[in-house]
Amino acid sequence: MPPEIPDDIRAWVVDRDEAAARRLMDALYPRVASIIRRHWNRAEEWQDLEQEVFWRIFEALPRWRSDGAPLEH
């Protein structure tokens, strides 16, 4: 995980910092998109799935612990 991600998570959770949220999405998007494209054949649904994944990620961020499992899991 890039070292700035925990700071961006805190900035989003505590301050609802939109720039931090954008940096998180930019950092995580390649992995999310890659997983979806590998496991889902219907390209017309990829964007909807990506939105759903990011919605769930941001919903879970307040429960994230920096000493716990990596965010990538």
C-alpha positions, 0 to 999 in steps of 0.5 A, spaced: 500 500 500 502 506 498 504 510 504 499 516 503 493 511 503 492 511 510 493 518 511 487 519 505 483 514 509 483 518 515 482 525 511 476 522 508 473 519 514 475 524 519 474 531 514 470 528 508 476 530 504 474 530 497 481 530 494 483 524 499 477 520 496 479 522 489 486 520 491 484 513 494 479 512 488 485 513 483 490 508 487 485 503 488 481 503 481 486 499 477 486 493 481 478 494 482 477 494 474 482 489 473 478 484 478 472 486 475 474 485 468 477 478 469 471 475 473 465 478 469 464 477 462 459 483 460 463 489 459 456 493 459 456 492 466 463 493 468 462 501 470 456 499 475 460 494 478 466 498 479 461 503 482 458 498 487 465 496 489 467 503 491 461 504 494 462 498 499 469 500 500 467 507 502 462 505 507 467 500 510 472 505 511 470 508 518 471 501 520 478 500 517 484 499 522 491 501 520 494 495 524 489 490 521 489 487 514 491 491 508 486 495 504 487 491 498 484 485 501 
